[in-house]
Amino acid sequence: METTMRKPRDFDAELKALEDKAKELKTRKVQQLGELVIATGADQLSTDELAGALVAITETKDTAKREAWAKRGVMFFESRSRRTAPALGSKLRGASAQPGGIQSPAGGSGPQ
């Protein structure tokens, strides 16, 4: 009886495809983060202000603050989905100056 051997998998081609997919996902992530910065109006901040605020947020261990920021983020995305694109830009620019916005962690007494 004759046995047939299956063609071996091309692991190199599969790894290359996975690397390409990972690169594509990283590019998409960077693009979406940039879009988020613009949509929230944070692009009006200086690079130093934005970086400082993000560092303060990532260093914050206060779970109540983090939960409040998460809820605010949910509200942002929910309200955004109900708005039209032209109205969105002007309303978001005003929202970035409100207390408790992304500026508040940098303007506070430091990470907690």
N, C-alpha and C positions, 0 to 999 in steps of 0.2 A: 504494500500500500504506500502510495506516495504522500508525503506530508508537504504542505505548502507553508512557507515562511511569510509572515506578514511583513510588509514594508516598515522599517523602523521610523519612528517619529523624527521629524526634523526639529530637534530641540533648539538649534541655533535660530531657525526661522521663527519659532514660537517666542523665544526670548527677545528677538528683535521686535516682533509685533507688540509684545508687552512693554518694551522700552518706549516704543513709539506712542503707545496708548498713555503711558505714564507722562511722557513729555506733553502730550495733548491736554491731559487733565491738569497738569501744572500750569500750562498757558491759560487754560480756561479759568482756573482759580485766580490767577493774577489779574486777569481781565475783570472778573466779577468783583474782586476786592477794589479795583480802581473805580468800577461803576458804583459800588456802594459808597465810597468816599465822595464821589460827585453827587449822588442822589441824596445823601444826608446833608450836603452843604459843607462838609468838612474840607473840601478843596479850597474853601475860602481862608482856611487857617494856614499859617506858615508851616513849612515842613518841620521845623523844630517844635512848634506847638502840637502838631498832629502826632509826631513821634513821641513827645513827652506824655501826651494824653494816653496813647496806646500803651506805653511802658507802664504808666500808673495803673491802668486797667488790668494789665496782665499780672502786675505785682500785688494787686488787691486780693486779700484773703477773706475779706468781709463778705460772707455768703449772702447777707441781706442786700448789700449793695449790688452784688453780681446778679441776684435774682431780680432786683428792681431794674437793672439795665437790660436784662433778658426780656422782661415784660414790656419795657419801653420799645425794644427791638421788635417784638411781636406786634405791638400796636402800630409801629412804623410800617411794617410790611402789610398789615391788614388795611390800614388807611391808604396805603399806596395802591393797593389793588383796586380800591374803589374810586380812585381819582383818575382824571384824564391826564395825559402826558403834559399838555401845555400848562395846566394849573399846578402840576406837581412841582415844577422847578421853582416858582416864586414862593410857594408855601414852605418848601423845604429850606430855602435860604433863610427865611425868617425863623424857622424852628431851630437852626443851629445857634442862634444867639440866646435862646431861652435858657433859664437856669436849669441845671440838671442835664444839659446836653453833653456832648462829648468833651466840651471844655471843662466841665466841672471836676473831673478827677485830677487834672493838672493844676487847677486853681485851688484845690483843697489843701489840707494840711499834710498831704503826702500819702503814700500807700499805707494801707492798714492791714 
